[in-house]
Amino acid sequence: MGPYPLVGVRVIIRHQGWIDADVHYPHFDNPGAVDAAVTNRLFARSARKLADNVGAGLHGIYYQGIRLSRPGPYLLDVWLSISRPGPMHPRQSGVNYLIDLHTDAILPLSQVFAPHSHWRSRLRRIASADFKKRWARDSDLWYVLDDGSTPTYSFASYGMGAGYNTHSPFGVIGVLIQYSQVQSLLRAGGPLAVALQERARRARSPIR
């Protein structure tokens, strides 16, 4: 799929009492993309908010790291992993952004998944089946999930991930979902559907 686009990494460091904040965030170095400035401001603002709102009375490190993936030639997936200190153990969470490399704009999930496909509930069923397979002794692990939370979805070259917040020391439980399992849920002509079609076409092409 070619090299990664030029994406810089910036960091904000804060020291307050017994707390250190070490917050990395991406910066798109693509002046020709019409939405790059808007996307850069969003990442910078969220990083500043995390660094400035460190918890009083706690000991430890606030940390945000970055993982980049390429689900398609013109798609970049940005996963931000966040660790916050807690009274007993660090609290882990994550947030994800899918970027259109033509414009450097953040793509909403409504452009990825088809309307009226009930994709959220169907992905939840896939994740539940995976949970039961990995932890066979438990009839269902959904009791540890935050019922009011929205899962975080990420998109890599080999499949998509679903991260579920939990009430337990696990923090976030991640599930890998193969793209073949969600093909029928994707928006026709959407960015991910087009990327997967292009990948299949290249796989079928004879090697010259």
C-alpha positions in Angstrom: 0.0 0.0 0.0 3.0 2.3 -0.2 4.8 4.2 2.6 3.0 6.0 5.4 2.2 9.6 4.8 4.3 12.1 6.6 2.7 12.3 10.1 4.6 14.1 12.8 4.4 13.3 16.5 4.2 16.0 19.1 4.3 15.7 22.8 3.0 17.8 25.8 4.8 17.3 29.2 3.3 18.5 32.4 4.5 18.1 36.0 2.0 18.8 38.9 2.6 17.6 42.4 3.0 13.8 42.3 1.6 13.6 38.7 3.5 13.6 35.4 1.7 13.9 32.1 3.4 12.7 28.9 0.9 13.1 26.1 1.8 12.3 22.5 -0.4 13.2 19.6 -0.2 13.2 15.8 0.3 16.2 13.6 -0.4 16.0 9.8 2.4 17.6 7.8 0.3 17.9 4.6 -0.3 21.5 3.7 -2.1 20.6 0.5 -4.9 18.7 2.3 -7.9 20.9 2.9 -8.9 19.5 6.3 -5.4 19.0 7.7 -5.5 22.2 9.8 -8.9 21.2 11.3 -7.7 17.7 12.2 -4.5 19.0 13.7 -6.4 21.4 15.9 -8.6 18.6 17.2 -5.7 16.4 18.1 -3.8 19.3 19.7 -6.9 20.5 21.8 -7.6 17.0 23.1 -4.0 16.4 24.0 -3.9 19.8 25.9 -7.1 18.9 27.7 -5.7 15.6 28.9 -2.4 17.1 30.0 -4.0 20.0 31.8 -6.7 18.0 33.7 -4.4 15.8 35.8 -6.0 14.4 38.9 -5.3 15.9 42.3 -4.3 13.6 45.1 -3.1 10.8 42.8 0.4 9.5 42.1 1.6 8.3 38.7 1.8 9.2 35.1 -0.8 10.2 32.6 0.4 8.8 29.3 -1.0 8.9 25.7 0.7 6.9 23.0 0.0 6.5 19.2 -0.4 3.5 16.9 -0.8 4.0 13.2 -2.3 1.4 10.8 -3.2 1.4 7.1 -6.5 -0.4 6.2 -6.3 1.0 2.7 -4.1 3.0 0.3 -5.9 6.3 1.2 -6.9 5.5 4.8 -4.9 6.0 7.9 -6.1 4.6 11.3 -4.9 6.5 14.4 -5.3 4.8 17.7 -4.5 6.8 20.9 -3.9 4.6 23.9 -4.4 6.5 27.2 -3.3 5.5 30.7 -4.5 7.4 33.7 -3.4 6.8 37.3 -6.1 5.5 39.7 -6.4 4.9 43.4 -5.5 1.2 43.0 -4.2 0.7 39.5 -3.9 2.6 36.2 -7.1 3.0 34.2 -6.6 2.1 30.5 -8.7 3.5 27.7 -8.4 4.3 24.0 -9.8 6.5 21.3 -9.6 5.9 17.5 -9.8 8.1 14.4 -10.0 6.9 10.7 -8.4 9.5 8.4 -9.1 10.1 4.7 -5.6 10.7 3.3 -6.9 12.7 0.3 -8.1 15.5 2.7 -6.7 14.5 6.1 -10.3 14.7 7.4 -11.6 12.4 10.1 -14.2 10.0 8.8 -17.3 9.3 10.9 -18.4 5.7 11.3 -21.6 6.6 9.5 -19.5 6.7 6.3 -17.9 3.3 7.1 -21.0 1.3 7.9 -24.2 1.0 6.0 -27.4 2.7 7.3 -30.1 0.4 8.7 -27.6 -2.4 8.9 -27.8 -2.5 12.8 -24.0 -2.8 12.7 -23.5 -1.9 16.4 -25.6 -4.7 17.7 -24.2 -7.2 15.1 -20.6 -6.3 16.1 -21.5 -6.7 19.7 -22.8 -10.3 19.0 -19.5 -11.1 17.2 -17.5 -9.7 20.2 -19.7 -11.7 22.6 -19.0 -14.9 20.7 -15.3 -14.2 20.8 -15.4 -13.5 24.6 -17.1 -16.9 25.2 -14.6 -18.7 23.1 -11.6 -17.2 24.9 -13.1 -17.5 28.4 -15.1 -20.7 28.1 -15.6 -21.1 31.8 -17.7 -17.9 31.9 -21.1 -18.1 30.3 -20.9 -14.5 29.4 -18.4 -11.7 30.2 -20.7 -8.8 29.3 -21.4 -8.2 33.0 -18.0 -6.4 33.3 -18.8 -4.0 30.5 -19.9 -0.4 31.1 -23.4 -0.6 29.7 -23.5 3.1 28.9 -20.2 3.3 27.0 -19.8 3.2 23.3 -17.2 0.7 22.0 -14.1 2.1 20.3 -13.5 0.6 16.8 -10.1 0.6 15.1 -9.2 -0.4 11.6 -5.9 -2.2 10.7 -4.7 -3.9 7.5 -5.6 -7.4 8.8 -9.0 -6.6 10.4 -10.8 -4.3 12.7 -10.7 -4.1 16.5 -13.5 -3.5 19.0 -12.4 -2.1 22.4 -14.9 -2.4 25.3 -14.5 -0.5 28.6 -14.9 -2.7 31.7 -15.5 -2.2 35.4 -12.7 -4.6 36.2 -8.9 -4.2 36.3 -8.9 -5.4 32.7 -9.6 -1.8 31.7 -10.3 -2.2 28.0 -11.0 -5.7 26.5 -10.1 -5.8 22.8 -11.6 -8.1 20.2 -10.2 -8.7 16.7 -12.9 -9.0 14.0 -12.0 -10.2 10.5 -13.1 -8.0 7.7 -14.8 -11.0 6.1 -17.2 -11.0 9.1 -18.3 -7.4 8.5 -18.3 -7.2 4.7 -22.1 -7.1 4.6 -22.2 -4.3 7.2 -20.1 -1.8 5.2 -21.5 1.1 3.3 -21.4 0.4 -0.4 -19.0 2.8 -2.0 -17.7 3.8 1.5 -14.0 4.3 2.2 -13.4 0.9 3.9 -15.5 -1.0 1.4 -13.6 0.5 -1.5 -10.3 -0.2 0.2 -11.1 -3.9 0.7 -12.4 -4.2 -2.9 -9.1 -2.8 -4.1 -7.1 -5.2 -2.0 -9.1 -8.1 -3.3 -8.6 -6.9 -6.8 -4.8 -6.7 -6.3 -4.8 -10.2 -4.8 -6.5 -11.6 -7.8 -4.2 -9.9 -10.3 -1.4 -12.2 -11.7 2.1 -11.4 -10.6 4.0 -9.9 -13.5 
